[in-house]
Amino acid sequence: MKKDEQFGELLYQALETELGGVQVYEAAVACAVNEDLKKEWQEYLEQTRNHVQIVENLLKELGLDPNHETPGRQIVREKAATLVKSMRSAQSSGDPSASQLVAAEAVVDAETKDHQNWELIGLLAEEMTGETAQALKNAHAEVEEEEDEHLYHTMGWARELWIESLGMAAVLPPPEEEKDVKTAIGAARAKLARKRML
C-alpha cells in the first residue's frame, strides 16, 4: 500500500473507531452500576460524539470523503460490534456487576485502538508540513487529552472492579480518576499510590 493510501486508511479507521466508540459507550453506560462510572462514561460518550465530528471535518478539510469504505474500516466496525455484543451478552446473564466489568474491559479495548490512532495522527502532524500538518495538529489538539483520560481512567476502573470482584479492597473511583491522570507515567504513579488510598 502506498504511503498516501495508508495515510487515508489511518484517518478512515480513526473515524470508524470513533463511530464504534459511540456504540461502545452507549452499551457501557447501560451496563454501569457504579454511579461515578456511569457519569464518567456518559461524559466520554458525549466527547466521543464530538470526536466523530472532528474526524469527519478533518477528512473533509483534507479532501477525503468521510463515507469512503476501506477493508480496514470494515474490520474496525466489526470489532466495535463484537464489543457491543459482548456487553449485551453479559447483561443477559443477569449479573449487573459482571456486566459492568465486561463493559469496562470493552471500553479499554476500544480506547486502546482509539488512543493509538490519535498518537499516530500526532506523529504525522509533526512530520508533515503545510495545511495538512496544521489540520492534523488542530484535530489532535482538540482530542488527544480526552483520549488519554478515556484510556487511562477506564483501565483503572477495570482493574479496581476486578479487584472488588475478587473480594479484595478496591479503590473506587480508582486512583487514575482521583489524580486526573492523562499520561502513561501518571497512570503508573496512580497505580502505585492505590495502596495508600485504601
C-alpha positions, 0 to 999 in steps of 0.5 A: 500500500502506498504511503498516501493510501495508508495515510487515508486508511489511518484517518478512515479507521480513526473515524470508524473507531470513533463511530464504534466508540459511540456504540461502545459507550452507549452499551457501557453506560447501560451496563454501569452500576457504579454511579461515578462510572456511569457519569464518567462514561456518559461524559466520554460518550458525549466527547466521543460524539464530538470526536466523530465530528472532528474526524469527519471535518478533518477528512473533509478539510483534507479532501477525503470523503468521510463515507469512503469504505476501506477493508480496514474500516470494515474490520474496525466496525466489526470489532466495535460490534463484537464489543457491543455484543459482548456487553449485551451478552453479559447483561443477559446473564443477569449479573449487573456487576459482571456486566459492568466489568465486561463493559469496562474491559470493552471500553479499554479495548476500544480506547486502546485502538482509539488512543493509538490512532490519535498518537499516530495522527500526532506523529504525522502532524509533526512530520508533515508540513503545510495545511495538512500538518496544521489540520492534523495538529488542530484535530489532535489538539482538540482530542488527544487529552480526552483520549488519554483520560478515556484510556487511562481512567477506564483501565483503572476502573477495570482493574479496581472492579476486578479487584472488588470482584475478587473480594479484595479492597478496591479503590473506587473511583480508582486512583487514575480518576482521583489524580486526573491522570492523562499520561502513561507515567501518571497512570503508573504513579496512580497505580502505585499510590492505590495502596495508600488510598485504601 
